Amino acid sequence: MNRSDHIDDDACYRALCSHDARFDGRFFTAVTSTGIYCRPVCRVRTPRRENCRFFAQAAQAEHAGFRPCLRCRPELAPMDRHWSTEDASAILLQQATLWLDDPLHWQDADGSMGERLAARLGVSDRHLRRVFEDRLGVSPLQYLLTRKLLTAKQLLADTDLPVTQIAGASGFASVRRFNAAFLDHYRLNPTQLRRASTTRDSDQGTAVRLGYRPPYDVVATLAFFRQRLIDGVAFVDDRLRLGQTLRMDIAGHSHRGWLVAEFDETRCQLVLRVSDSLREVLPQVIHRLRAALDLDADPASINAVLHGPFPAGDGLRVPGALDGFELAVRAVLGQQITVAAARTLAQRLVNRFGEPIDTPFAELTRLFPAPDVLAQAGSDALGELGIVKQRQAAIVALARGVSEQGLVLNGSADVPATITALKALPGIGDWTAQYIAMRALRWPDAFPAGDVALHKAMGVQALKHPAREAEAASLAWKPWRSYAVVRAWSAGQVASSSGASA
């Protein structure tokens, strides 16, 4: 059954009339009289009820023959994330859409995307298509095509990138195929979506907007990053901006640059600016930032489970990372020490092994060390920084795992397999693996049961087996235990204590 059949149409229409940003991305409204589909926050005149059809996914609306609104721009909406730890089909769909949403996987010159994804998930291509048709009413390739076209639409509207470059960045093998898909779906040529001017200038890079659902505790999120930032690599300022240097190694090419993300709370949006050197991989940058700032979280679903035990945490998100390898290294450095001590060690590591970079910002001068650099780091050099032998071995093993063995540390990774692989490395136990799963792998149900700060917040630190007691108590918070951990740390006011230090 098409998932749009499960939508309460009357409730959706009431949400549409309210223009409430909490429902942004939860559904899309297609108007039969215009052939256009919109976000719930669209400010055009509200259509008549009998002219409205409601879809859970943009791909469903496009499959039904509707075109995206040029005013509210569905590509800006936060993505829909439905999590389950019990429904096998839902779990399969989660993993498949997470993989398809990652622009790193959009290049498919041999046309075998569906087969490769099915093989990765351990099912047949036929079964995967059946789950997509049953849950979403579209095939995996139709879902992917919508993601690629909406990304291209955003790049056309917000940047001055050449159409040929946008076609490649959006995962199309040729401009001809790109033009044909655009014309077939939107009945427009790509150049017709070009705006008269863009938000780019020579000093401040290219700007795009990204949506999120409220409530979002921006101050708390930025405070989390501020407490852990490395001088030269990142900054947080009073303008609600987060800036960071970034290295992205994609398809054998290394891209180095900077980004600055500024919150626009009035519009429930984020303004992202990236350096010219990262414009070629802008979809990947956007994808990483959405994960790092948890822009696609669904507060309504999370708060339905966690509001009772944590009533003050409705706007808290799980802070992620722009670079999963950096987060993993910092998790190792933060084992059993305070945030301040872990930050000092990370600063020394960057000063010794980080690569200098020129940016327009005095606060951004260095890149975090690359995996291949730390893979070759000697114990003497790491020891001189104050890093103990056990953590030296863990850092080198992590670096080799990423640079030589293909260890993936992002939201499209196989979470159970990656946790197992991490725990097989020297010096990495369950706490570190779960912390990496929570922040780098974006797993919403991670739970570092051995976390000392968490024990204090949960009041189990004096018990004989605090980790076991914490694990048992956490079962009531599934499948949102990562969010519960952040709320427990915040409620216990122990973020600077040992445990929550990476």
Backbone hydrogen bonds, N-H to C=O, Kabsch-Sander energy under -0.5 kcal/mol:
donor,donor_aa,acceptor,acceptor_aa,energy
3,R,135,R,-0.8
5,D,2,N,-2.2
6,H,3,R,-1.7
7,I,4,S,-1.1
9,D,7,I,-1.1
12,C,8,D,-2.4
13,Y,9,D,-2.3
14,R,10,D,-2.0
15,A,11,A,-2.2
16,L,12,C,-2.5
17,C,13,Y,-2.3
18,S,14,R,-1.4
19,H,15,A,-1.1
19,H,16,L,-0.6
20,D,15,A,-1.0
23,F,20,D,-1.7
24,D,21,A,-1.4
25,G,27,F,-0.5
26,R,23,F,-1.9
27,F,23,F,-0.8
28,F,55,F,-3.0
29,T,38,C,-2.3
30,A,28,F,-0.6
30,A,53,R,-3.6
31,V,36,I,-3.0
32,T,30,A,-0.6
32,T,51,N,-2.8
34,T,31,V,-1.1
35,G,31,V,-2.6
36,I,31,V,-0.8
37,Y,67,R,-2.8
38,C,29,T,-2.9
42,C,39,R,-1.6
51,N,48,R,-1.6
52,C,49,R,-1.6
53,R,30,A,-2.7
55,F,28,F,-2.5
61,A,57,Q,-1.5
62,E,58,A,-2.5
63,H,59,A,-2.2
64,A,60,Q,-1.5
65,G,62,E,-1.6
66,F,61,A,-2.2
67,R,35,G,-2.6
69,C,37,Y,-1.9
73,R,69,C,-0.7
76,L,73,R,-2.5
77,A,74,P,-1.4
83,W,81,R,-0.6
88,A,86,E,-0.7
91,I,87,D,-2.4
92,L,88,A,-2.4
93,L,89,S,-2.4
94,Q,90,A,-2.6
95,Q,91,I,-2.4
96,A,92,L,-2.2
97,T,93,L,-2.8
98,L,94,Q,-2.4
99,W,95,Q,-1.7
100,L,96,A,-2.4
101,D,97,T,-2.2
102,D,98,L,-0.6
102,D,99,W,-0.8
105,H,102,D,-2.3
106,W,103,P,-1.6
108,D,106,W,-0.5
111,G,108,D,-1.6
116,R,112,S,-2.6
117,L,113,M,-2.6
118,A,114,G,-2.4
119,A,115,E,-2.4
120,R,116,R,-2.1
121,L,117,L,-1.9
122,G,118,A,-0.7
122,G,119,A,-0.7
123,V,118,A,-2.4
128,L,124,S,-2.3
129,R,125,D,-2.3
130,R,126,R,-2.2
131,V,127,H,-2.3
132,F,128,L,-2.2
133,E,129,R,-2.7
134,D,130,R,-2.5
135,R,131,V,-2.8
136,L,132,F,-3.1
137,G,132,F,-1.4
138,V,132,F,-0.8
143,Y,139,S,-2.3
144,L,140,P,-2.5
145,L,141,L,-2.3
146,T,142,Q,-1.8
147,R,143,Y,-1.9
148,K,144,L,-2.4
149,L,145,L,-2.6
150,L,146,T,-2.6
151,T,147,R,-1.8
152,A,148,K,-2.3
153,K,149,L,-2.5
154,Q,150,L,-1.9
155,L,151,T,-2.1
156,L,152,A,-2.5
157,A,153,K,-2.0
158,D,154,Q,-2.5
159,T,155,L,-1.7
166,I,162,P,-2.3
167,A,163,V,-2.6
168,G,164,T,-1.7
169,A,165,Q,-2.7
170,S,166,I,-2.0
171,G,168,G,-1.5
172,F,167,A,-2.5
178,F,174,S,-1.9
179,N,175,V,-3.1
180,A,176,R,-2.3
181,A,177,R,-2.5
182,F,178,F,-2.4
183,L,179,N,-2.5
184,D,180,A,-2.4
185,H,181,A,-2.3
186,Y,182,F,-2.7
187,R,183,L,-1.3
188,L,182,F,-0.7
192,Q,189,N,-1.8
193,L,190,P,-1.9
194,R,191,T,-1.2
195,R,156,L,-0.6
199,T,158,D,-0.8
201,D,205,G,-1.4
205,G,201,D,-0.9
206,T,274,V,-2.1
208,V,272,L,-2.3
210,L,270,L,-2.3
211,G,76,L,-2.0
212,Y,268,C,-1.9
213,R,295,L,-0.6
217,D,315,G,-3.7
218,V,216,Y,-1.8
221,T,217,D,-2.1
222,L,218,V,-2.7
223,A,219,V,-2.1
224,F,220,A,-1.9
225,F,221,T,-1.8
226,R,222,L,-2.8
227,Q,223,A,-2.2
228,R,224,F,-0.7
228,R,225,F,-0.8
229,L,225,F,-0.9
229,L,226,R,-0.7
231,D,229,L,-0.5
232,G,363,E,-0.9
233,V,230,I,-1.9
234,A,230,I,-2.0
235,F,243,G,-2.2
237,D,241,R,-1.7
240,L,237,D,-1.1
241,R,237,D,-0.6
242,L,261,A,-2.6
243,G,235,F,-2.8
244,Q,259,L,-2.4
245,T,233,V,-2.3
246,L,257,G,-2.5
248,M,255,H,-3.0
250,I,248,M,-0.8
250,I,253,H,-2.8
253,H,250,I,-2.2
255,H,248,M,-2.8
255,H,253,H,-0.5
257,G,246,L,-2.2
259,L,244,Q,-2.2
260,V,273,R,-2.4
261,A,242,L,-3.1
262,E,271,V,-2.6
263,F,240,L,-2.1
264,D,269,Q,-3.2
265,E,263,F,-0.6
267,R,264,D,-0.6
268,C,264,D,-0.5
268,C,265,E,-0.6
269,Q,264,D,-2.2
270,L,210,L,-2.7
271,V,262,E,-3.2
272,L,208,V,-3.1
272,L,270,L,-0.7
273,R,260,V,-2.7
274,V,206,T,-2.1
275,S,258,W,-2.2
278,L,275,S,-1.8
279,R,276,D,-1.1
281,V,278,L,-1.1
282,L,279,R,-1.5
284,Q,281,V,-0.5
285,V,281,V,-2.0
286,I,282,L,-2.8
287,H,283,P,-2.3
288,R,284,Q,-2.3
289,L,285,V,-2.6
290,R,286,I,-2.6
291,A,287,H,-1.6
292,A,288,R,-2.8
293,L,289,L,-2.4
294,D,291,A,-0.8
295,L,290,R,-2.4
297,A,294,D,-1.1
301,S,298,D,-0.5
302,I,298,D,-2.0
303,N,299,P,-3.3
304,A,300,A,-1.3
305,V,301,S,-0.6
305,V,302,I,-1.2
306,L,302,I,-2.3
307,H,303,N,-2.2
310,F,306,L,-2.2
313,G,310,F,-1.8
316,L,313,G,-1.7
320,G,292,A,-3.4
327,L,323,D,-2.1
328,A,324,G,-2.3
329,V,325,F,-2.5
330,R,326,E,-2.4
331,A,327,L,-2.1
332,V,328,A,-1.9
333,L,329,V,-2.4
334,G,330,R,-1.6
335,Q,332,V,-1.5
337,I,334,G,-1.3
339,V,496,S,-0.5
342,A,338,T,-2.4
343,R,339,V,-2.6
344,T,340,A,-1.9
345,L,341,A,-2.0
346,A,342,A,-2.3
347,Q,343,R,-2.3
348,R,344,T,-2.1
349,L,345,L,-2.2
350,V,346,A,-2.2
351,N,347,Q,-2.7
352,R,348,R,-2.0
353,F,349,L,-2.8
354,G,350,V,-2.3
355,E,367,L,-0.6
357,I,365,T,-2.5
364,L,361,F,-1.4
365,T,232,G,-2.1
365,T,363,E,-0.7
366,R,232,G,-2.5
367,L,355,E,-2.6
373,V,370,A,-0.5
374,L,370,A,-2.0
375,A,371,P,-2.0
376,Q,372,D,-0.7
376,Q,373,V,-0.8
377,A,374,L,-0.8
382,L,378,G,-2.1
383,G,379,S,-2.7
384,E,380,D,-2.0
385,L,382,L,-1.0
386,G,383,G,-1.8
387,I,382,L,-1.5
388,V,386,G,-0.5
392,Q,388,V,-2.1
393,A,389,K,-2.4
394,A,390,Q,-1.6
395,I,391,R,-2.5
396,V,392,Q,-2.3
397,A,393,A,-2.4
398,L,394,A,-2.5
399,A,395,I,-2.5
400,R,396,V,-2.4
401,G,397,A,-2.3
402,V,398,L,-2.1
403,S,399,A,-2.8
404,E,400,R,-2.5
405,Q,400,R,-1.1
405,Q,401,G,-0.5
407,L,401,G,-2.9
413,A,410,N,-1.8
415,V,413,A,-0.9
418,T,414,D,-2.7
419,I,415,V,-2.8
420,T,416,P,-2.2
421,A,417,A,-2.3
422,L,418,T,-2.6
423,K,419,I,-2.3
424,A,420,T,-1.0
425,L,422,L,-1.5
428,I,425,L,-1.4
429,G,427,G,-0.6
433,A,429,G,-2.2
434,Q,430,D,-2.8
435,Y,431,W,-2.4
436,I,432,T,-2.3
437,A,433,A,-2.3
438,M,434,Q,-2.3
439,R,435,Y,-2.2
440,A,436,I,-2.4
441,L,436,I,-2.0
443,W,437,A,-2.8
446,A,443,W,-1.3
449,A,447,F,-1.8
451,D,448,P,-2.2
453,A,498,S,-0.7
455,H,451,D,-2.1
456,K,452,V,-2.0
457,A,453,A,-2.2
458,M,454,L,-2.4
459,G,455,H,-0.8
459,G,456,K,-0.6
460,V,455,H,-2.2
461,Q,455,H,-0.8
463,L,460,V,-1.5
469,E,465,H,-2.4
470,A,466,P,-2.8
471,E,467,A,-2.4
472,A,468,R,-2.1
473,A,469,E,-2.4
474,S,470,A,-1.8
475,L,471,E,-0.6
475,L,472,A,-0.9
476,A,473,A,-1.0
477,W,474,S,-2.3
478,K,475,L,-1.1
480,W,477,W,-2.4
482,S,444,P,-2.7
483,Y,444,P,-0.7
484,A,480,W,-1.9
485,V,481,R,-2.3
486,V,482,S,-1.8
487,R,483,Y,-2.2
488,A,484,A,-2.7
489,W,485,V,-2.7
490,S,486,V,-2.2
491,A,487,R,-3.0
492,G,488,A,-2.6
493,Q,489,W,-0.8
493,Q,490,S,-0.6
494,V,489,W,-1.5
497,S,494,V,-2.2
499,G,337,I,-0.9
500,A,497,S,-0.8
501,S,499,G,-0.9
